[in-house]
Amino acid sequence: MKASLGSRIFDSANTALMLVLIAVMLYPIVFVFSASFSNPALVASGQVRLLPQDWTWIAYERILFLPDLWISYWNTIRYTVVQTVLTLIVTAMMAYPLAKRWLPGRRAILLMAAFTLLFNGGLIPTFLVVQHLGLLNSIWAIVLPTLVNTWYLFIMRTFFEALPKELEDAATMDGCSTMGVLLRIVMPLSLPVMLTIGLFTAVGQWNSFFDALIYLSDRDKYPLQILLRNIIIAGSGSETYMEDGGATFVETVKYSTIMIATLPILCIYPFIQKYFVQGSMIGGIKG
């Protein structure tokens, strides 16, 4: 079918707009990458615009040998993995029964869950709850308060509702319990939505620093984002990043730290991108 003039104009305008948006989103990443490898003096003077100028590894050499970096890296990995795994388990165990219309009190539970989308206890009450539970300065202070995201719960519930009921009935007739149906039938079929929610959770926890700033007091438990915040915002340790001639390369250290902190998520995303698109579409449509 031959496309009309209006359709071709729309497609061309849409393509041009997408290219502009891609350029706008890619430029900060390319600039940070270039600045991290450029001469510190050129970065500080604003001469680095897009491509690296006068390549140097000095910032990476200094930051990669910083003990706090690897301690923070390990803490961030721990928090992210534990948060993601527990979120998927707890959310799935809550979403699956809520997808069944025969569940007693289902409507009331859904209303109470939806209520949390609009209202929450606030920062101080949440801190007091964490404090009284004895969770301060531990991994559980980072993980438990944000363990279940209501929006992810509704997405997963909608996905479970769209699965063919005949598959579960057949598994039940073969002797599967409710937990067996969930683990052997529903979960393998729910890989797209599980990976989508897992990606959202992992990215959110990887980039989180405010909870750690509030609940953690031991520097050995700080995540990577706290170190990044200290270098970029607070300027902590800037006197350490000095060359023998007295010139500072704190600016390139900032950019190199950003690249080190961002690289893992950028590497993971391409492997689950196809599931991400499928999970976002199916989980957002009511079956």
ChimeraX commands (.cxc) that place a marker at each C-alpha (Angstrom):
marker #1 position 0.00,0.00,0.00 radius 0.5
marker #1 position 1.41,3.35,-1.04 radius 0.5
marker #1 position 1.84,5.76,1.83 radius 0.5
marker #1 position 0.11,9.11,1.56 radius 0.5
marker #1 position 1.96,12.42,1.55 radius 0.5
marker #1 position 0.80,13.19,5.08 radius 0.5
marker #1 position 2.00,9.79,6.30 radius 0.5
marker #1 position 5.45,10.29,4.73 radius 0.5
marker #1 position 5.74,13.75,6.25 radius 0.5
marker #1 position 4.77,12.39,9.65 radius 0.5
marker #1 position 7.29,9.53,9.40 radius 0.5
marker #1 position 10.06,11.91,8.36 radius 0.5
marker #1 position 9.27,14.36,11.17 radius 0.5
marker #1 position 9.03,11.52,13.66 radius 0.5
marker #1 position 12.41,10.12,12.56 radius 0.5
marker #1 position 14.03,13.55,12.78 radius 0.5
marker #1 position 12.60,14.09,16.26 radius 0.5
marker #1 position 13.85,10.67,17.43 radius 0.5
marker #1 position 17.34,11.43,16.08 radius 0.5
marker #1 position 17.37,14.75,17.94 radius 0.5
marker #1 position 16.28,13.06,21.17 radius 0.5
marker #1 position 18.95,10.38,20.75 radius 0.5
marker #1 position 21.61,13.06,20.26 radius 0.5
marker #1 position 20.40,14.98,23.33 radius 0.5
marker #1 position 20.52,11.85,25.49 radius 0.5
marker #1 position 23.83,10.55,24.16 radius 0.5
marker #1 position 25.75,13.81,24.38 radius 0.5
marker #1 position 26.14,13.84,28.20 radius 0.5
marker #1 position 27.44,10.26,28.15 radius 0.5
marker #1 position 29.91,10.98,25.35 radius 0.5
marker #1 position 31.05,14.19,27.04 radius 0.5
marker #1 position 31.63,12.51,30.41 radius 0.5
marker #1 position 33.54,9.70,28.68 radius 0.5
marker #1 position 35.71,12.18,26.76 radius 0.5
marker #1 position 36.34,14.39,29.79 radius 0.5
marker #1 position 37.43,11.40,31.88 radius 0.5
marker #1 position 40.26,10.66,29.42 radius 0.5
marker #1 position 41.23,14.25,28.60 radius 0.5
marker #1 position 43.91,16.51,29.98 radius 0.5
marker #1 position 42.65,17.94,33.30 radius 0.5
marker #1 position 43.70,21.47,32.37 radius 0.5
marker #1 position 41.72,21.33,29.13 radius 0.5
marker #1 position 38.67,19.96,30.95 radius 0.5
marker #1 position 38.84,22.67,33.62 radius 0.5
marker #1 position 39.16,25.40,30.96 radius 0.5
marker #1 position 36.15,24.10,29.04 radius 0.5
marker #1 position 38.06,23.15,25.90 radius 0.5
marker #1 position 36.69,19.59,25.86 radius 0.5
marker #1 position 33.34,19.66,24.06 radius 0.5
marker #1 position 32.79,16.23,22.50 radius 0.5
marker #1 position 35.94,14.25,21.69 radius 0.5
marker #1 position 38.82,13.61,24.14 radius 0.5
marker #1 position 41.67,16.12,24.07 radius 0.5
marker #1 position 45.26,15.12,24.94 radius 0.5
marker #1 position 44.46,11.57,26.18 radius 0.5
marker #1 position 45.55,10.68,29.70 radius 0.5
marker #1 position 44.77,7.87,32.18 radius 0.5
marker #1 position 45.79,9.85,35.26 radius 0.5
marker #1 position 42.26,10.09,36.75 radius 0.5
marker #1 position 41.56,6.37,36.31 radius 0.5
marker #1 position 44.97,5.45,37.68 radius 0.5
marker #1 position 44.27,7.42,40.84 radius 0.5
marker #1 position 40.60,6.47,41.35 radius 0.5
marker #1 position 41.07,2.74,40.62 radius 0.5
marker #1 position 43.68,2.49,43.38 radius 0.5
marker #1 position 41.41,4.19,45.90 radius 0.5
marker #1 position 40.42,1.59,48.55 radius 0.5
marker #1 position 37.09,3.30,49.24 radius 0.5
marker #1 position 36.05,2.76,45.62 radius 0.5
marker #1 position 36.15,-1.03,45.80 radius 0.5
marker #1 position 34.54,-1.14,49.24 radius 0.5
marker #1 position 31.72,1.06,47.96 radius 0.5
marker #1 position 31.47,-0.98,44.78 radius 0.5
marker #1 position 31.05,-4.20,46.75 radius 0.5
marker #1 position 28.43,-2.60,49.00 radius 0.5
marker #1 position 26.45,-1.35,46.00 radius 0.5
marker #1 position 26.54,-4.78,44.36 radius 0.5
marker #1 position 25.36,-6.41,47.59 radius 0.5
marker #1 position 22.52,-3.96,48.10 radius 0.5
marker #1 position 21.42,-4.16,44.46 radius 0.5
marker #1 position 21.46,-7.96,44.22 radius 0.5
marker #1 position 19.67,-8.51,47.54 radius 0.5
marker #1 position 17.10,-5.80,46.82 radius 0.5
marker #1 position 16.36,-7.09,43.31 radius 0.5
marker #1 position 16.06,-10.76,44.29 radius 0.5
marker #1 position 13.87,-10.12,47.35 radius 0.5
marker #1 position 11.70,-7.61,45.47 radius 0.5
marker #1 position 10.98,-10.10,42.71 radius 0.5
marker #1 position 10.20,-12.90,45.17 radius 0.5
marker #1 position 7.96,-10.86,47.46 radius 0.5
marker #1 position 6.22,-9.00,44.64 radius 0.5
marker #1 position 5.49,-12.24,42.75 radius 0.5
marker #1 position 4.15,-13.95,45.89 radius 0.5
marker #1 position 1.83,-11.00,46.49 radius 0.5
marker #1 position 0.82,-10.39,42.87 radius 0.5
marker #1 position -0.08,-14.00,42.09 radius 0.5
marker #1 position -2.91,-14.40,44.62 radius 0.5
marker #1 position -4.14,-10.87,43.87 radius 0.5
marker #1 position -4.55,-11.96,40.23 radius 0.5
marker #1 position -7.18,-14.48,41.36 radius 0.5
marker #1 position -10.70,-13.12,41.57 radius 0.5
marker #1 position -11.70,-15.75,44.12 radius 0.5
marker #1 position -9.24,-14.42,46.74 radius 0.5
marker #1 position -11.18,-13.26,49.86 radius 0.5
marker #1 position -10.66,-9.56,50.54 radius 0.5
marker #1 position -8.94,-9.05,47.19 radius 0.5
marker #1 position -10.59,-5.70,46.50 radius 0.5
marker #1 position -9.75,-4.34,49.96 radius 0.5
marker #1 position -6.11,-5.41,49.65 radius 0.5
marker #1 position -5.84,-3.76,46.23 radius 0.5
marker #1 position -7.37,-0.55,47.56 radius 0.5
marker #1 position -4.93,-0.47,50.48 radius 0.5
marker #1 position -2.04,-1.09,48.08 radius 0.5
marker #1 position -3.27,1.67,45.76 radius 0.5
marker #1 position -3.53,4.01,48.76 radius 0.5
marker #1 position 0.26,3.82,49.18 radius 0.5
marker #1 position 0.71,5.21,45.67 radius 0.5
marker #1 position -0.76,8.51,46.84 radius 0.5
marker #1 position 0.22,8.68,50.51 radius 0.5
marker #1 position 3.12,7.52,52.66 radius 0.5
marker #1 position 4.28,7.96,56.22 radius 0.5
marker #1 position 6.94,10.52,55.38 radius 0.5
marker #1 position 10.65,10.66,56.05 radius 0.5
marker #1 position 10.66,11.05,59.84 radius 0.5
marker #1 position 8.09,8.33,60.64 radius 0.5
marker #1 position 9.89,5.95,58.29 radius 0.5
marker #1 position 13.20,6.69,59.98 radius 0.5
marker #1 position 11.67,6.09,63.41 radius 0.5
marker #1 position 10.25,2.74,62.28 radius 0.5
marker #1 position 13.64,1.67,60.93 radius 0.5
marker #1 position 15.31,2.84,64.12 radius 0.5
marker #1 position 12.91,1.02,66.46 radius 0.5
marker #1 position 13.26,-2.18,64.44 radius 0.5
marker #1 position 17.01,-2.05,65.01 radius 0.5
marker #1 position 17.83,-1.86,61.31 radius 0.5
marker #1 position 19.99,1.26,61.34 radius 0.5
marker #1 position 23.49,0.92,59.90 radius 0.5
marker #1 position 22.71,-2.42,58.23 radius 0.5
marker #1 position 21.88,-3.68,54.76 radius 0.5
marker #1 position 18.25,-4.19,55.82 radius 0.5
marker #1 position 17.79,-0.47,56.39 radius 0.5
marker #1 position 18.54,-0.03,52.68 radius 0.5
marker #1 position 16.57,-3.00,51.38 radius 0.5
marker #1 position 13.43,-3.48,53.48 radius 0.5
marker #1 position 11.79,0.00,53.43 radius 0.5
marker #1 position 11.58,-0.07,49.61 radius 0.5
marker #1 position 11.18,-3.83,49.15 radius 0.5
marker #1 position 7.74,-3.71,47.47 radius 0.5
marker #1 position 6.91,-1.09,44.88 radius 0.5
marker #1 position 3.14,-0.82,44.44 radius 0.5
marker #1 position 3.37,0.14,40.79 radius 0.5
marker #1 position 5.50,-2.94,40.04 radius 0.5
marker #1 position 2.98,-5.01,42.00 radius 0.5
marker #1 position 0.12,-3.88,39.77 radius 0.5
marker #1 position 2.17,-4.48,36.61 radius 0.5
marker #1 position 3.00,-8.02,37.69 radius 0.5
marker #1 position -0.59,-8.72,38.80 radius 0.5
marker #1 position -1.88,-7.59,35.40 radius 0.5
marker #1 position 0.65,-9.83,33.68 radius 0.5
marker #1 position -0.42,-12.83,35.78 radius 0.5
marker #1 position -4.07,-12.15,34.98 radius 0.5
marker #1 position -3.31,-12.30,31.24 radius 0.5
marker #1 position -1.77,-15.79,31.44 radius 0.5
marker #1 position -4.02,-18.61,30.14 radius 0.5
marker #1 position -5.99,-20.09,33.03 radius 0.5
marker #1 position -6.03,-23.48,31.27 radius 0.5
marker #1 position -2.30,-23.95,31.91 radius 0.5
marker #1 position -2.78,-23.59,35.65 radius 0.5
marker #1 position -5.82,-25.86,35.63 radius 0.5
marker #1 position -3.87,-28.54,33.78 radius 0.5
marker #1 position -0.98,-28.30,36.26 radius 0.5
marker #1 position -3.42,-28.54,39.18 radius 0.5
marker #1 position -5.01,-31.65,37.68 radius 0.5
marker #1 position -1.53,-33.18,37.40 radius 0.5
marker #1 position -1.06,-32.74,41.14 radius 0.5
marker #1 position 0.73,-29.36,41.40 radius 0.5
marker #1 position 0.07,-27.32,44.50 radius 0.5
marker #1 position -0.56,-23.59,44.33 radius 0.5
marker #1 position 3.11,-22.90,45.06 radius 0.5
marker #1 position 4.10,-25.50,42.47 radius 0.5
marker #1 position 1.94,-23.81,39.83 radius 0.5
marker #1 position 3.57,-20.48,40.65 radius 0.5
marker #1 position 7.13,-21.79,40.53 radius 0.5
marker #1 position 6.86,-24.30,37.65 radius 0.5
marker #1 position 4.27,-22.74,35.35 radius 0.5
marker #1 position 3.72,-19.06,36.06 radius 0.5
marker #1 position 7.28,-17.91,36.82 radius 0.5
marker #1 position 8.90,-19.41,33.66 radius 0.5
marker #1 position 6.21,-17.78,31.54 radius 0.5
marker #1 position 6.71,-14.45,33.33 radius 0.5
marker #1 position 10.35,-13.94,32.38 radius 0.5
marker #1 position 9.69,-10.68,30.44 radius 0.5
marker #1 position 7.88,-8.91,33.29 radius 0.5
marker #1 position 10.28,-10.33,35.90 radius 0.5
marker #1 position 13.33,-9.03,34.05 radius 0.5
marker #1 position 11.65,-5.69,33.41 radius 0.5
marker #1 position 10.83,-5.15,37.08 radius 0.5
marker #1 position 14.22,-6.54,38.03 radius 0.5
marker #1 position 15.91,-3.98,35.78 radius 0.5
marker #1 position 13.88,-1.10,37.22 radius 0.5
marker #1 position 14.64,-2.24,40.77 radius 0.5
marker #1 position 18.34,-2.77,40.12 radius 0.5
marker #1 position 18.78,0.63,38.44 radius 0.5
marker #1 position 16.88,2.37,41.22 radius 0.5
marker #1 position 18.95,0.73,43.95 radius 0.5
marker #1 position 22.22,1.20,42.06 radius 0.5
marker #1 position 21.59,4.95,41.77 radius 0.5
marker #1 position 20.20,5.38,45.27 radius 0.5
marker #1 position 22.19,7.37,47.80 radius 0.5
marker #1 position 19.64,9.16,49.99 radius 0.5
marker #1 position 18.63,6.10,52.03 radius 0.5
marker #1 position 22.27,5.27,52.68 radius 0.5
marker #1 position 22.91,8.87,53.69 radius 0.5
marker #1 position 20.13,8.65,56.29 radius 0.5
marker #1 position 20.41,5.12,57.64 radius 0.5
marker #1 position 24.14,4.32,57.45 radius 0.5
marker #1 position 26.80,5.77,59.72 radius 0.5
marker #1 position 29.67,3.37,59.05 radius 0.5
marker #1 position 31.81,4.47,56.09 radius 0.5
marker #1 position 32.65,0.84,55.33 radius 0.5
marker #1 position 28.97,0.30,54.47 radius 0.5
marker #1 position 28.58,3.29,52.16 radius 0.5
marker #1 position 27.48,2.46,48.58 radius 0.5
marker #1 position 29.21,3.74,45.48 radius 0.5
marker #1 position 26.81,6.65,45.06 radius 0.5
marker #1 position 27.85,8.14,48.40 radius 0.5
marker #1 position 31.47,8.14,47.25 radius 0.5
marker #1 position 30.38,9.67,43.97 radius 0.5
marker #1 position 28.38,12.33,45.81 radius 0.5
marker #1 position 31.37,13.20,48.04 radius 0.5
marker #1 position 33.64,13.66,45.04 radius 0.5
marker #1 position 31.21,15.56,42.82 radius 0.5
marker #1 position 29.09,17.62,45.21 radius 0.5
marker #1 position 30.96,17.86,48.49 radius 0.5
marker #1 position 34.42,17.97,46.87 radius 0.5
marker #1 position 35.67,15.54,49.49 radius 0.5
marker #1 position 39.35,14.72,49.13 radius 0.5
marker #1 position 39.96,17.20,46.34 radius 0.5
marker #1 position 43.33,18.04,47.85 radius 0.5
marker #1 position 44.36,14.43,47.24 radius 0.5
marker #1 position 44.08,14.75,43.48 radius 0.5
marker #1 position 47.15,16.88,42.86 radius 0.5
marker #1 position 49.96,16.39,40.38 radius 0.5
marker #1 position 53.57,16.91,41.33 radius 0.5
marker #1 position 53.56,20.33,39.72 radius 0.5
marker #1 position 50.63,21.44,41.87 radius 0.5
marker #1 position 47.99,21.16,39.15 radius 0.5
marker #1 position 44.75,19.48,40.18 radius 0.5
marker #1 position 42.85,16.85,38.22 radius 0.5
marker #1 position 39.78,16.64,40.45 radius 0.5
marker #1 position 37.53,17.45,37.47 radius 0.5
marker #1 position 38.65,14.40,35.52 radius 0.5
marker #1 position 38.35,12.29,38.67 radius 0.5
marker #1 position 34.68,13.30,38.87 radius 0.5
marker #1 position 34.03,12.21,35.31 radius 0.5
marker #1 position 35.99,8.98,35.63 radius 0.5
marker #1 position 34.06,8.08,38.79 radius 0.5
marker #1 position 30.78,8.72,36.96 radius 0.5
marker #1 position 31.87,6.38,34.15 radius 0.5
marker #1 position 32.91,3.65,36.60 radius 0.5
marker #1 position 29.59,3.96,38.44 radius 0.5
marker #1 position 27.51,3.93,35.24 radius 0.5
marker #1 position 29.29,1.22,33.25 radius 0.5
marker #1 position 27.74,-1.90,34.90 radius 0.5
marker #1 position 24.15,-0.81,34.22 radius 0.5
marker #1 position 25.02,0.18,30.65 radius 0.5
marker #1 position 26.53,-3.27,30.09 radius 0.5
marker #1 position 23.57,-5.17,31.55 radius 0.5
marker #1 position 20.78,-3.38,29.68 radius 0.5
marker #1 position 21.49,-4.67,26.12 radius 0.5
marker #1 position 21.17,-8.29,27.26 radius 0.5
marker #1 position 17.63,-7.85,28.60 radius 0.5
marker #1 position 16.40,-5.11,26.26 radius 0.5
marker #1 position 14.13,-7.44,24.28 radius 0.5
marker #1 position 12.49,-8.69,27.49 radius 0.5
marker #1 position 12.25,-5.12,28.73 radius 0.5
marker #1 position 10.14,-4.03,25.74 radius 0.5
marker #1 position 7.89,-7.11,25.91 radius 0.5
marker #1 position 7.42,-6.86,29.67 radius 0.5
marker #1 position 6.62,-3.16,29.55 radius 0.5
marker #1 position 3.96,-3.66,26.86 radius 0.5
marker #1 position 2.28,-6.79,28.23 radius 0.5
marker #1 position 2.45,-5.75,31.87 radius 0.5
marker #1 position 0.83,-2.42,31.08 radius 0.5
marker #1 position -2.22,-3.92,29.30 radius 0.5
marker #1 position -5.07,-5.43,31.25 radius 0.5
marker #1 position -5.90,-8.91,30.03 radius 0.5
marker link #1:1,2 radius 0.2
marker link #1:2,3 radius 0.2
marker link #1:3,4 radius 0.2
marker link #1:4,5 radius 0.2
marker link #1:5,6 radius 0.2
marker link #1:6,7 radius 0.2
marker link #1:7,8 radius 0.2
marker link #1:8,9 radius 0.2
marker link #1:9,10 radius 0.2
marker link #1:10,11 radius 0.2
marker link #1:11,12 radius 0.2
marker link #1:12,13 radius 0.2
marker link #1:13,14 radius 0.2
marker link #1:14,15 radius 0.2
marker link #1:15,16 radius 0.2
marker link #1:16,17 radius 0.2
marker link #1:17,18 radius 0.2
marker link #1:18,19 radius 0.2
marker link #1:19,20 radius 0.2
marker link #1:20,21 radius 0.2
marker link #1:21,22 radius 0.2
marker link #1:22,23 radius 0.2
marker link #1:23,24 radius 0.2
marker link #1:24,25 radius 0.2
marker link #1:25,26 radius 0.2
marker link #1:26,27 radius 0.2
marker link #1:27,28 radius 0.2
marker link #1:28,29 radius 0.2
marker link #1:29,30 radius 0.2
marker link #1:30,31 radius 0.2
marker link #1:31,32 radius 0.2
marker link #1:32,33 radius 0.2
marker link #1:33,34 radius 0.2
marker link #1:34,35 radius 0.2
marker link #1:35,36 radius 0.2
marker link #1:36,37 radius 0.2
marker link #1:37,38 radius 0.2
marker link #1:38,39 radius 0.2
marker link #1:39,40 radius 0.2
marker link #1:40,41 radius 0.2
marker link #1:41,42 radius 0.2
marker link #1:42,43 radius 0.2
marker link #1:43,44 radius 0.2
marker link #1:44,45 radius 0.2
marker link #1:45,46 radius 0.2
marker link #1:46,47 radius 0.2
marker link #1:47,48 radius 0.2
marker link #1:48,49 radius 0.2
marker link #1:49,50 radius 0.2
marker link #1:50,51 radius 0.2
marker link #1:51,52 radius 0.2
marker link #1:52,53 radius 0.2
marker link #1:53,54 radius 0.2
marker link #1:54,55 radius 0.2
marker link #1:55,56 radius 0.2
marker link #1:56,57 radius 0.2
marker link #1:57,58 radius 0.2
marker link #1:58,59 radius 0.2
marker link #1:59,60 radius 0.2
marker link #1:60,61 radius 0.2
marker link #1:61,62 radius 0.2
marker link #1:62,63 radius 0.2
marker link #1:63,64 radius 0.2
marker link #1:64,65 radius 0.2
marker link #1:65,66 radius 0.2
marker link #1:66,67 radius 0.2
marker link #1:67,68 radius 0.2
marker link #1:68,69 radius 0.2
marker link #1:69,70 radius 0.2
marker link #1:70,71 radius 0.2
marker link #1:71,72 radius 0.2
marker link #1:72,73 radius 0.2
marker link #1:73,74 radius 0.2
marker link #1:74,75 radius 0.2
marker link #1:75,76 radius 0.2
marker link #1:76,77 radius 0.2
marker link #1:77,78 radius 0.2
marker link #1:78,79 radius 0.2
marker link #1:79,80 radius 0.2
marker link #1:80,81 radius 0.2
marker link #1:81,82 radius 0.2
marker link #1:82,83 radius 0.2
marker link #1:83,84 radius 0.2
marker link #1:84,85 radius 0.2
marker link #1:85,86 radius 0.2
marker link #1:86,87 radius 0.2
marker link #1:87,88 radius 0.2
marker link #1:88,89 radius 0.2
marker link #1:89,90 radius 0.2
marker link #1:90,91 radius 0.2
marker link #1:91,92 radius 0.2
marker link #1:92,93 radius 0.2
marker link #1:93,94 radius 0.2
marker link #1:94,95 radius 0.2
marker link #1:95,96 radius 0.2
marker link #1:96,97 radius 0.2
marker link #1:97,98 radius 0.2
marker link #1:98,99 radius 0.2
marker link #1:99,100 radius 0.2
marker link #1:100,101 radius 0.2
marker link #1:101,102 radius 0.2
marker link #1:102,103 radius 0.2
marker link #1:103,104 radius 0.2
marker link #1:104,105 radius 0.2
marker link #1:105,106 radius 0.2
marker link #1:106,107 radius 0.2
marker link #1:107,108 radius 0.2
marker link #1:108,109 radius 0.2
marker link #1:109,110 radius 0.2
marker link #1:110,111 radius 0.2
marker link #1:111,112 radius 0.2
marker link #1:112,113 radius 0.2
marker link #1:113,114 radius 0.2
marker link #1:114,115 radius 0.2
marker link #1:115,116 radius 0.2
marker link #1:116,117 radius 0.2
marker link #1:117,118 radius 0.2
marker link #1:118,119 radius 0.2
marker link #1:119,120 radius 0.2
marker link #1:120,121 radius 0.2
marker link #1:121,122 radius 0.2
marker link #1:122,123 radius 0.2
marker link #1:123,124 radius 0.2
marker link #1:124,125 radius 0.2
marker link #1:125,126 radius 0.2
marker link #1:126,127 radius 0.2
marker link #1:127,128 radius 0.2
marker link #1:128,129 radius 0.2
marker link #1:129,130 radius 0.2
marker link #1:130,131 radius 0.2
marker link #1:131,132 radius 0.2
marker link #1:132,133 radius 0.2
marker link #1:133,134 radius 0.2
marker link #1:134,135 radius 0.2
marker link #1:135,136 radius 0.2
marker link #1:136,137 radius 0.2
marker link #1:137,138 radius 0.2
marker link #1:138,139 radius 0.2
marker link #1:139,140 radius 0.2
marker link #1:140,141 radius 0.2
marker link #1:141,142 radius 0.2
marker link #1:142,143 radius 0.2
marker link #1:143,144 radius 0.2
marker link #1:144,145 radius 0.2
marker link #1:145,146 radius 0.2
marker link #1:146,147 radius 0.2
marker link #1:147,148 radius 0.2
marker link #1:148,149 radius 0.2
marker link #1:149,150 radius 0.2
marker link #1:150,151 radius 0.2
marker link #1:151,152 radius 0.2
marker link #1:152,153 radius 0.2
marker link #1:153,154 radius 0.2
marker link #1:154,155 radius 0.2
marker link #1:155,156 radius 0.2
marker link #1:156,157 radius 0.2
marker link #1:157,158 radius 0.2
marker link #1:158,159 radius 0.2
marker link #1:159,160 radius 0.2
marker link #1:160,161 radius 0.2
marker link #1:161,162 radius 0.2
marker link #1:162,163 radius 0.2
marker link #1:163,164 radius 0.2
marker link #1:164,165 radius 0.2
marker link #1:165,166 radius 0.2
marker link #1:166,167 radius 0.2
marker link #1:167,168 radius 0.2
marker link #1:168,169 radius 0.2
marker link #1:169,170 radius 0.2
marker link #1:170,171 radius 0.2
marker link #1:171,172 radius 0.2
marker link #1:172,173 radius 0.2
marker link #1:173,174 radius 0.2
marker link #1:174,175 radius 0.2
marker link #1:175,176 radius 0.2
marker link #1:176,177 radius 0.2
marker link #1:177,178 radius 0.2
marker link #1:178,179 radius 0.2
marker link #1:179,180 radius 0.2
marker link #1:180,181 radius 0.2
marker link #1:181,182 radius 0.2
marker link #1:182,183 radius 0.2
marker link #1:183,184 radius 0.2
marker link #1:184,185 radius 0.2
marker link #1:185,186 radius 0.2
marker link #1:186,187 radius 0.2
marker link #1:187,188 radius 0.2
marker link #1:188,189 radius 0.2
marker link #1:189,190 radius 0.2
marker link #1:190,191 radius 0.2
marker link #1:191,192 radius 0.2
marker link #1:192,193 radius 0.2
marker link #1:193,194 radius 0.2
marker link #1:194,195 radius 0.2
marker link #1:195,196 radius 0.2
marker link #1:196,197 radius 0.2
marker link #1:197,198 radius 0.2
marker link #1:198,199 radius 0.2
marker link #1:199,200 radius 0.2
marker link #1:200,201 radius 0.2
marker link #1:201,202 radius 0.2
marker link #1:202,203 radius 0.2
marker link #1:203,204 radius 0.2
marker link #1:204,205 radius 0.2
marker link #1:205,206 radius 0.2
marker link #1:206,207 radius 0.2
marker link #1:207,208 radius 0.2
marker link #1:208,209 radius 0.2
marker link #1:209,210 radius 0.2
marker link #1:210,211 radius 0.2
marker link #1:211,212 radius 0.2
marker link #1:212,213 radius 0.2
marker link #1:213,214 radius 0.2
marker link #1:214,215 radius 0.2
marker link #1:215,216 radius 0.2
marker link #1:216,217 radius 0.2
marker link #1:217,218 radius 0.2
marker link #1:218,219 radius 0.2
marker link #1:219,220 radius 0.2
marker link #1:220,221 radius 0.2
marker link #1:221,222 radius 0.2
marker link #1:222,223 radius 0.2
marker link #1:223,224 radius 0.2
marker link #1:224,225 radius 0.2
marker link #1:225,226 radius 0.2
marker link #1:226,227 radius 0.2
marker link #1:227,228 radius 0.2
marker link #1:228,229 radius 0.2
marker link #1:229,230 radius 0.2
marker link #1:230,231 radius 0.2
marker link #1:231,232 radius 0.2
marker link #1:232,233 radius 0.2
marker link #1:233,234 radius 0.2
marker link #1:234,235 radius 0.2
marker link #1:235,236 radius 0.2
marker link #1:236,237 radius 0.2
marker link #1:237,238 radius 0.2
marker link #1:238,239 radius 0.2
marker link #1:239,240 radius 0.2
marker link #1:240,241 radius 0.2
marker link #1:241,242 radius 0.2
marker link #1:242,243 radius 0.2
marker link #1:243,244 radius 0.2
marker link #1:244,245 radius 0.2
marker link #1:245,246 radius 0.2
marker link #1:246,247 radius 0.2
marker link #1:247,248 radius 0.2
marker link #1:248,249 radius 0.2
marker link #1:249,250 radius 0.2
marker link #1:250,251 radius 0.2
marker link #1:251,252 radius 0.2
marker link #1:252,253 radius 0.2
marker link #1:253,254 radius 0.2
marker link #1:254,255 radius 0.2
marker link #1:255,256 radius 0.2
marker link #1:256,257 radius 0.2
marker link #1:257,258 radius 0.2
marker link #1:258,259 radius 0.2
marker link #1:259,260 radius 0.2
marker link #1:260,261 radius 0.2
marker link #1:261,262 radius 0.2
marker link #1:262,263 radius 0.2
marker link #1:263,264 radius 0.2
marker link #1:264,265 radius 0.2
marker link #1:265,266 radius 0.2
marker link #1:266,267 radius 0.2
marker link #1:267,268 radius 0.2
marker link #1:268,269 radius 0.2
marker link #1:269,270 radius 0.2
marker link #1:270,271 radius 0.2
marker link #1:271,272 radius 0.2
marker link #1:272,273 radius 0.2
marker link #1:273,274 radius 0.2
marker link #1:274,275 radius 0.2
marker link #1:275,276 radius 0.2
marker link #1:276,277 radius 0.2
marker link #1:277,278 radius 0.2
marker link #1:278,279 radius 0.2
marker link #1:279,280 radius 0.2
marker link #1:280,281 radius 0.2
marker link #1:281,282 radius 0.2
marker link #1:282,283 radius 0.2
marker link #1:283,284 radius 0.2
marker link #1:284,285 radius 0.2
marker link #1:285,286 radius 0.2
marker link #1:286,287 radius 0.2
view
